[in-house]
Amino acid sequence: MLSHHKKYFYLLASVILMLVGTIGLQAQVSIEANQPSRPVSPKEVIWFFDYTGKLSFNEIKDKVFTAYDKNEMSAIKKNQNIWARLELSNNTGVDQEYILQTTKWGSFEAFMPSAGGQTDHLLSGSLLALLLRSQPSNTNAVKFSIERNEKKIIFLKFKSEYSIYLHNDINLQLVKQTFFEKTDRQRLLWQGLFFGIIFVMALYNLFILFAVRDISYFYYVLSIVSIGLYFAFYYGFGIEYLWPHSPLWDTFCFAIINPFTGLTRILFTRTYLHTHRHLPRINKILNALAVACIATLVTGLVCFYFRIDLLKPMVTIIGILGALVLIMMLVAGIVSYYIDKYDPAKYFIAANILLVIGAIAFIFRETGLMGDNFFTRYLVQFGVLIQAVVLSLGLGSRLNKMRLQLTTETLERERLALEKEKEKKELIEQQKTELQQQVKEKTTDLQLKNSMLEETVHQLKESENKLSQLNQVKDKLFSVVSHDLRNPLATMQSFLKLITEHHEKMSEDEKEKLFYEAQQSLDNLNELLYNLLQWSKSQMNLLQFRPDKLNIRSVIEGAVRLVQLHAHMKEILIKSSIEEGLLAYADKDMTEFIVRNLLSNAIKFSHRNSEVEIKAFIANNHITVEIIDYGVGLNDAKIKKLMEKNTTISRRGTEKEKGTGLGLLISKEFIEKNGGHLQIKSEPGKGSVFSFIIPIM
């Protein structure tokens, strides 16, 4: 009886330990902020191996998942399923969209149970058409959303179906959707550039083929196209753009494209180096390799048509065969150049050295003999590009030699006929040479005179433009001096005459009013002279433009201080709203003048007891400054006239303040010099908004 109790006790203890162990295996994968990509270790996931290959999600979701066991992972067969369970925790503080990607499998599925009892089923895998994949890309990946602080359980199903998709280990990677798209755009850019160069070189040599009818160009174009197709398959361009509805072809195509590439390289080597004539022993080896390539090509086609899975051994066979083809190409080139002294072979050697090294490294990487790094992955592509360029030069050199040989033979055949007409031809040639020399001398003389004439015309046009500009400056100066400068001086003369001749008869209030008006007239005269000086310098290009880093807040605050007295006298409140840290790249003096002039104009045309606003903010990668008043405003005709070049409008302010419009004209020119432009929005009787933009630092 006691032995029965012990038996039940041990059985119960074993069940409890199994449950505790299973609970302990529920590893949680934490997603942290500022982590665009996160590898998921197999040890962070618990596993279940379906050796029948037939269990569904509902049948395995309650099964006991175990810790990672590499030996058990390596023992899985191609028609068996691997299930994984992981729990994600979003600790980023925000909702996220993620891509969960893995190595290439025949079928890759994700099951995501929700709180409502429903299960999201996401599909991917290399044997699935592109549009049916959860994330339509060349990688095996699924896309999902996870809310902030959410814990999401994901069941993953891996199935190889073909030996090439059977792996000894499983790599998982969590990638933010935005980061995934960024890296994918980089892939498209660099690989697109590679394919563009390949396409251009293929077209270039195709044009040469049509021109010279040389079979070696045809084989070389085929080799370029086939290597381009292989890398299109390898980097996913094939399934994404060329055959998105044919995933099975994407699985088998390497076994067809690679042998075809090797065959075209052999045929190109034979015809380019003339191995059948100059290198008979090497030619026999090349023939044997060509037969091997054809046999491998046929095997690949048969496997594809009948769905025969010989893909894993074919990777090794194709790798070895490709390495032998490349090595023999290089050997044939070296022997042809150093033993047979065939000069175009030097291009052949230079073109293939880097390609052979890179291709062998790439083949060893694909067969597992070397690790995955930049050298083993990308050196072969650099080699392909260098081969395309150098061999194009070599084919050009060969073409030139053929043309030279043809020309020599033609000249030899015609030598006797030319001997009889030698004297006559020499006389004709002499006359022709003399005539050409005379024509050349006359042409040179005419070109020299024409050049001198063009230079003179150019100088005259420049002088005419400068004179026209000076005349405009002169006319404007005379206009301002004769009208705008004369009036303040006449006013000052009248004030002084009244003060000197009638001061005894005037009361203190009359004197104070007269002094105030005299002071205002002097201020207007001073502002007019300053604006006149600035405008004259600008028109005659005497004003230096010195852009630098500029704090907009300090510029605006300085301008407000300068016009504060004027605003105070009219009881006008100046409000400012300036974003923090605004740094512009502009000329300090010009910017200060612009802000000061626009503020002064806003006060001038504002009513007493009103307000003026000045704002500065960033918009469209520029700094925008706005000066807003609620004064008399402008109609559309005046706005249009103000925006015309070299045009001013003279108007009096709300309290009869005088103005010439010269300050706004200068401000427009200064804004344009600083790479900006002026905008005016106004409505009569409601006020105006004068704004301008300047470059941000």
MIDO-146843 format. One line per field, with one value per residue (C-alpha): residue number from 0; y, z, x. Coordinates in steps of 0.1 Angstrom, whole numbers, plus 5000, padded with zeros to 4 digits. Layout:
seq <- (NUM ...)
v <- (Y ...)
w <- (Z ...)
u <- (X ...)
// end
This chain:
seq <- (0 1 2 3 4 5 6 7 8 9 10 11 12 13 14 15 16 17 18 19 20 21 22 23 24 25 26 27 28 29 30 31 32 33 34 35 36 37 38 39 40 41 42 43 44 45 46 47 48 49 50 51 52 53 54 55 56 57 58 59 60 61 62 63 64 65 66 67 68 69 70 71 72 73 74 75 76 77 78 79 80 81 82 83 84 85 86 87 88 89 90 91 92 93 94 95 96 97 98 99 100 101 102 103 104 105 106 107 108 109 110 111 112 113 114 115 116 117 118 119 120 121 122 123 124 125 126 127 128 129 130 131 132 133 134 135 136 137 138 139 140 141 142 143 144 145 146 147 148 149 150 151 152 153 154 155 156 157 158 159 160 161 162 163 164 165 166 167 168 169 170 171 172 173 174 175 176 177 178 179 180 181 182 183 184 185 186 187 188 189 190 191 192 193 194 195 196 197 198 199 200 201 202 203 204 205 206 207 208 209 210 211 212 213 214 215 216 217 218 219 220 221 222 223 224 225 226 227 228 229 230 231 232 233 234 235 236 237 238 239 240 241 242 243 244 245 246 247 248 249 250 251 252 253 254 255 256 257 258 259 260 261 262 263 264 265 266 267 268 269 270 271 272 273 274 275 276 277 278 279 280 281 282 283 284 285 286 287 288 289 290 291 292 293 294 295 296 297 298 299 300 301 302 303 304 305 306 307 308 309 310 311 312 313 314 315 316 317 318 319 320 321 322 323 324 325 326 327 328 329 330 331 332 333 334 335 336 337 338 339 340 341 342 343 344 345 346 347 348 349 350 351 352 353 354 355 356 357 358 359 360 361 362 363 364 365 366 367 368 369 370 371 372 373 374 375 376 377 378 379 380 381 382 383 384 385 386 387 388 389 390 391 392 393 394 395 396 397 398 399 400 401 402 403 404 405 406 407 408 409 410 411 412 413 414 415 416 417 418 419 420 421 422 423 424 425 426 427 428 429 430 431 432 433 434 435 436 437 438 439 440 441 442 443 444 445 446 447 448 449 450 451 452 453 454 455 456 457 458 459 460 461 462 463 464 465 466 467 468 469 470 471 472 473 474 475 476 477 478 479 480 481 482 483 484 485 486 487 488 489 490 491 492 493 494 495 496 497 498 499 500 501 502 503 504 505 506 507 508 509 510 511 512 513 514 515 516 517 518 519 520 521 522 523 524 525 526 527 528 529 530 531 532 533 534 535 536 537 538 539 540 541 542 543 544 545 546 547 548 549 550 551 552 553 554 555 556 557 558 559 560 561 562 563 564 565 566 567 568 569 570 571 572 573 574 575 576 577 578 579 580 581 582 583 584 585 586 587 588 589 590 591 592 593 594 595 596 597 598 599 600 601 602 603 604 605 606 607 608 609 610 611 612 613 614 615 616 617 618 619 620 621 622 623 624 625 626 627 628 629 630 631 632 633 634 635 636 637 638 639 640 641 642 643 644 645 646 647 648 649 650 651 652 653 654 655 656 657 658 659 660 661 662 663 664 665 666 667 668 669 670 671 672 673 674 675 676 677 678 679 680 681 682 683 684 685 686 687 688 689 690 691 692 693 694 695 696)
v <- (5000 5023 5015 5027 5059 5065 5058 5084 5108 5106 5109 5140 5155 5149 5166 5196 5199 5198 5225 5247 5241 5251 5282 5291 5288 5315 5339 5374 5394 5431 5458 5490 5526 5537 5502 5501 5465 5437 5402 5374 5347 5311 5308 5335 5314 5280 5253 5224 5199 5184 5153 5144 5178 5177 5193 5225 5256 5246 5212 5226 5258 5238 5215 5216 5237 5231 5251 5255 5224 5228 5190 5185 5216 5200 5167 5181 5169 5190 5179 5183 5215 5236 5256 5285 5304 5339 5366 5402 5431 5467 5489 5518 5539 5542 5520 5504 5486 5458 5434 5399 5384 5352 5332 5319 5290 5274 5283 5308 5315 5335 5330 5359 5351 5381 5388 5384 5348 5355 5346 5367 5344 5360 5342 5345 5321 5317 5294 5320 5345 5380 5396 5368 5376 5396 5418 5418 5417 5392 5383 5360 5384 5392 5427 5433 5461 5461 5487 5504 5482 5453 5418 5398 5360 5349 5313 5307 5278 5270 5245 5240 5218 5219 5210 5244 5260 5235 5252 5239 5270 5297 5334 5358 5396 5423 5454 5486 5491 5525 5511 5481 5505 5526 5497 5483 5517 5515 5480 5492 5522 5504 5472 5493 5512 5479 5466 5500 5497 5461 5471 5500 5478 5451 5476 5491 5457 5448 5479 5469 5434 5448 5469 5443 5410 5394 5363 5370 5402 5381 5356 5385 5402 5369 5365 5401 5395 5361 5374 5403 5379 5358 5389 5400 5366 5367 5402 5397 5418 5387 5378 5415 5428 5401 5370 5380 5353 5325 5316 5281 5295 5318 5287 5267 5295 5296 5260 5272 5307 5298 5270 5292 5320 5295 5283 5318 5327 5296 5305 5341 5330 5306 5331 5361 5344 5320 5291 5265 5279 5292 5271 5237 5220 5247 5246 5209 5217 5245 5221 5197 5224 5235 5200 5200 5233 5220 5188 5209 5233 5204 5188 5222 5224 5188 5194 5225 5209 5177 5193 5171 5183 5181 5217 5212 5191 5213 5243 5225 5212 5246 5263 5240 5242 5280 5282 5259 5280 5313 5298 5284 5318 5335 5307 5310 5347 5345 5318 5337 5369 5356 5327 5335 5373 5380 5417 5419 5392 5418 5433 5398 5392 5426 5422 5387 5389 5406 5388 5354 5362 5377 5349 5322 5339 5343 5306 5295 5316 5301 5266 5273 5272 5309 5333 5360 5394 5424 5408 5375 5391 5422 5417 5397 5426 5450 5424 5421 5459 5461 5432 5449 5481 5466 5439 5466 5484 5450 5443 5479 5472 5439 5457 5483 5456 5439 5471 5479 5444 5449 5483 5470 5442 5466 5490 5462 5452 5487 5496 5488 5507 5537 5536 5545 5575 5586 5617 5629 5622 5639 5670 5669 5664 5693 5716 5703 5709 5744 5752 5737 5758 5790 5782 5774 5807 5827 5808 5815 5852 5855 5836 5861 5891 5877 5870 5906 5919 5898 5910 5946 5942 5925 5954 5979 5961 5960 5997 6004 5985 6002 6036 6028 6019 6050 6071 6055 6061 6097 6103 6088 6109 6141 6133 6127 6156 6180 6170 6150 6167 6202 6201 6193 6219 6245 6236 6240 6274 6286 6273 6290 6323 6322 6315 6342 6370 6364 6344 6373 6374 6336 6318 6289 6264 6278 6276 6240 6230 6247 6229 6196 6201 6212 6181 6159 6176 6169 6133 6129 6146 6123 6092 6104 6110 6076 6058 6078 6068 6031 6031 6048 6023 5994 6007 6013 5979 5997 5980 5948 5917 5897 5869 5852 5834 5858 5856 5868 5876 5901 5918 5922 5934 5959 5973 5975 5996 6020 6026 6025 6063 6068 6041 6057 6091 6076 6054 6022 5989 5967 5930 5904 5866 5850 5813 5803 5796 5811 5814 5828 5830 5866 5900 5916 5953 5946 5924 5951 5978 5956 5949 5985 6000 5976 5983 6021 6019 5999 6025 6053 6039 6027 6047 6061 6037 6007 5979 5965 5928 5912 5875 5852 5815 5786 5776 5754 5754 5792 5818 5840 5874 5891 5927 5932 5965 5974 6008 6023 5993 5992 5984 5958 5985 6000 5966 5957 5990 5985 5951 5965 5969 6004 6018 6039 6053 6084 6085 6103 6085 6085 6117 6133 6118 6122 6094 6088 6051 6047 6026 5999 5999 5994 5967 5948 5948 5938 5909 5896 5899 5876 5850 5858 5877 5902 5895 5920 5912 5941 5953 5990 6002 5970 5969 5952 5922 5927 5895 5883 5851 5846 5814 5793 5786)
w <- (5000 5009 4976 4957 4977 4968 4932 4931 4950 4925 4896 4911 4919 4882 4869 4892 4882 4845 4850 4870 4843 4816 4834 4839 4802 4794 4785 4779 4751 4762 4735 4748 4735 4712 4700 4662 4658 4684 4678 4695 4709 4705 4743 4748 4729 4739 4712 4701 4673 4653 4638 4620 4602 4604 4637 4635 4657 4678 4684 4695 4714 4747 4741 4764 4748 4759 4760 4730 4721 4692 4687 4684 4661 4638 4636 4621 4586 4557 4560 4598 4615 4641 4665 4687 4714 4725 4746 4737 4761 4747 4772 4748 4761 4727 4702 4678 4644 4641 4616 4629 4603 4601 4578 4546 4551 4527 4550 4579 4598 4629 4651 4675 4699 4712 4744 4725 4716 4680 4665 4638 4613 4593 4564 4549 4534 4503 4487 4490 4463 4472 4474 4498 4523 4554 4546 4508 4506 4497 4534 4555 4577 4593 4603 4634 4658 4696 4719 4746 4777 4759 4763 4731 4728 4693 4680 4651 4626 4605 4577 4551 4524 4504 4516 4507 4533 4561 4587 4617 4636 4636 4637 4647 4645 4657 4635 4637 4606 4599 4604 4582 4554 4558 4554 4525 4507 4511 4497 4467 4462 4462 4445 4420 4412 4406 4383 4365 4357 4346 4323 4308 4301 4286 4262 4254 4244 4226 4204 4196 4188 4162 4148 4144 4144 4167 4186 4217 4223 4222 4248 4270 4269 4279 4308 4320 4318 4336 4365 4368 4370 4397 4419 4412 4426 4455 4467 4463 4432 4413 4436 4442 4406 4380 4390 4421 4413 4409 4443 4431 4402 4428 4447 4418 4395 4410 4398 4362 4362 4377 4353 4324 4337 4338 4303 4288 4306 4291 4256 4260 4272 4242 4216 4231 4236 4206 4229 4202 4181 4206 4238 4227 4261 4281 4254 4262 4299 4291 4269 4298 4321 4295 4293 4332 4331 4305 4325 4357 4338 4324 4359 4373 4346 4353 4390 4385 4361 4381 4416 4425 4456 4448 4458 4488 4469 4439 4459 4466 4430 4414 4439 4430 4393 4394 4412 4386 4357 4372 4379 4344 4329 4348 4340 4303 4303 4320 4297 4266 4276 4290 4267 4234 4238 4230 4240 4246 4272 4297 4299 4305 4334 4350 4347 4363 4392 4416 4402 4408 4443 4452 4435 4452 4485 4478 4468 4499 4520 4503 4509 4545 4541 4550 4573 4563 4561 4538 4520 4512 4504 4483 4468 4440 4430 4429 4408 4384 4379 4374 4350 4330 4326 4320 4296 4276 4272 4263 4237 4224 4221 4203 4180 4172 4165 4141 4124 4122 4107 4082 4073 4068 4045 4025 4022 4011 3983 3971 3973 3937 3924 3945 3933 3897 3909 3935 3918 3909 3944 3960 3939 3949 3985 3984 3969 3994 4023 4011 4006 4040 4056 4039 4050 4085 4086 4073 4097 4126 4117 4114 4147 4164 4149 4158 4193 4197 4183 4207 4236 4225 4222 4256 4272 4255 4268 4303 4301 4288 4317 4343 4328 4328 4365 4373 4355 4374 4407 4396 4387 4419 4439 4421 4427 4464 4469 4449 4466 4498 4511 4502 4522 4556 4551 4541 4572 4594 4579 4587 4623 4628 4613 4636 4667 4660 4649 4670 4700 4724 4711 4715 4746 4762 4748 4713 4717 4730 4701 4677 4692 4690 4654 4647 4664 4644 4612 4621 4629 4595 4578 4596 4587 4551 4549 4564 4541 4511 4520 4524 4491 4472 4485 4476 4440 4434 4450 4477 4505 4516 4522 4552 4562 4596 4624 4637 4669 4657 4692 4699 4665 4672 4707 4696 4669 4694 4718 4690 4680 4715 4720 4687 4699 4733 4719 4700 4730 4709 4726 4709 4715 4704 4701 4692 4692 4713 4698 4663 4645 4610 4584 4573 4573 4607 4596 4568 4590 4617 4591 4577 4611 4623 4591 4591 4628 4622 4593 4614 4641 4616 4600 4633 4652 4686 4715 4693 4692 4669 4669 4658 4655 4645 4639 4617 4587 4558 4569 4569 4596 4591 4607 4607 4617 4622 4627 4629 4612 4579 4557 4519 4489 4463 4438 4464 4474 4438 4433 4465 4453 4420 4417 4422 4430 4461 4475 4497 4523 4555 4588 4609 4626 4595 4598 4566 4547 4513 4509 4504 4536 4523 4489 4507 4529 4499 4483 4516 4520 4485 4491 4521 4500 4512 4499 4512 4515 4522 4533 4540 4541 4540 4574 4592 4591 4574 4578 4564 4566 4552 4553 4558 4557 4589 4603)
u <- (5000 5029 5046 5014 5014 5051 5044 5016 5037 5066 5041 5026 5060 5071 5039 5045 5081 5072 5046 5070 5097 5072 5062 5099 5105 5079 5107 5096 5112 5112 5110 5127 5127 5154 5159 5151 5163 5165 5178 5158 5180 5167 5171 5145 5119 5104 5101 5079 5089 5061 5077 5045 5043 5005 4996 4975 4978 4948 4964 4998 4989 4984 5013 5043 5071 5107 5139 5162 5181 5204 5208 5171 5169 5196 5177 5145 5136 5123 5087 5085 5074 5092 5069 5081 5063 5075 5060 5066 5064 5062 5081 5086 5057 5040 5022 5045 5046 5072 5085 5095 5119 5138 5160 5145 5120 5096 5068 5068 5036 5027 4996 4987 4959 4939 4920 4887 4895 4903 4937 4955 4971 5000 5017 5052 5078 5099 5073 5045 5037 5048 5013 5002 5029 5022 5052 5056 5094 5121 5127 5106 5089 5055 5042 5022 5012 5017 5002 5021 5026 5009 5022 5016 5021 5032 5033 5056 5056 5086 5086 5113 5096 5128 5163 5177 5154 5164 5186 5205 5195 5168 5176 5148 5150 5125 5127 5107 5086 5103 5138 5130 5117 5149 5173 5152 5154 5192 5192 5172 5195 5228 5217 5197 5229 5247 5220 5219 5257 5253 5224 5243 5274 5252 5236 5270 5284 5252 5256 5292 5279 5255 5283 5311 5292 5318 5304 5326 5305 5273 5287 5299 5265 5249 5273 5265 5228 5230 5251 5227 5198 5216 5222 5186 5175 5200 5191 5153 5148 5136 5107 5099 5099 5107 5086 5065 5039 5065 5080 5089 5109 5126 5136 5150 5163 5198 5204 5196 5211 5245 5254 5242 5265 5294 5287 5286 5319 5335 5323 5334 5369 5373 5362 5380 5414 5410 5419 5410 5439 5465 5458 5446 5452 5433 5406 5400 5396 5372 5352 5350 5338 5313 5298 5296 5278 5253 5247 5241 5218 5198 5196 5184 5157 5145 5144 5123 5099 5094 5098 5128 5146 5183 5188 5212 5237 5234 5245 5278 5282 5274 5298 5327 5319 5317 5351 5367 5353 5366 5401 5404 5394 5422 5447 5438 5442 5477 5489 5476 5494 5527 5533 5514 5520 5483 5480 5442 5447 5461 5426 5412 5436 5430 5392 5391 5415 5392 5362 5378 5388 5354 5334 5354 5349 5312 5309 5327 5304 5273 5286 5295 5333 5337 5318 5294 5311 5314 5344 5326 5292 5301 5336 5322 5299 5328 5346 5316 5316 5354 5352 5324 5344 5378 5366 5347 5381 5396 5370 5375 5413 5406 5383 5409 5435 5411 5404 5441 5448 5420 5433 5469 5457 5436 5466 5488 5464 5462 5499 5507 5478 5487 5523 5512 5493 5518 5531 5496 5484 5513 5506 5469 5479 5503 5477 5452 5475 5483 5446 5438 5466 5452 5417 5430 5449 5418 5395 5419 5421 5383 5378 5402 5385 5351 5363 5376 5343 5323 5344 5340 5302 5301 5321 5298 5267 5282 5290 5255 5240 5262 5255 5217 5219 5239 5213 5185 5204 5210 5174 5162 5187 5177 5140 5145 5169 5146 5114 5117 5149 5138 5105 5120 5147 5121 5101 5132 5139 5104 5106 5139 5126 5096 5117 5143 5119 5088 5099 5090 5054 5050 5036 5054 5029 5034 5072 5070 5047 5071 5101 5083 5074 5110 5123 5100 5111 5147 5140 5122 5152 5177 5158 5155 5192 5201 5177 5190 5226 5217 5198 5226 5252 5229 5223 5260 5271 5290 5272 5290 5270 5283 5260 5267 5249 5223 5201 5167 5154 5183 5177 5139 5144 5170 5146 5118 5139 5148 5111 5097 5098 5078 5053 5050 5043 5013 5003 5008 5016 5042 5037 5063 5061 5094 5102 5132 5166 5159 5192 5193 5221 5219 5236 5232 5230 5206 5183 5183 5174 5145 5129 5134 5119 5088 5082 5085 5060 5036 5036 5034 5002 4986 4959 4966 4959 4962 4989 5015 5025 5058 5062 5091 5088 5101 5080 5091 5128 5129 5125 5094 5091 5057 5048 5011 4993 4956 4959 4947 4957 4963 4942 4953 4965 4989 5001 5009 5027 5048 5059 5072 5110 5125 5090 5081 5049 5050 5022 5015 5009 4978 4991 5004 5039 5058 5075 5092 5087 5124 5129 5105 5123 5156 5141 5129 5164 5180 5155 5163 5200 5196 5178 5142 5112 5086 5049 5021 4985 4962 4927 4918 4907 4916 4954 4983 5007 5042 5062 5095 5116 5153 5174 5177 5212)
// end
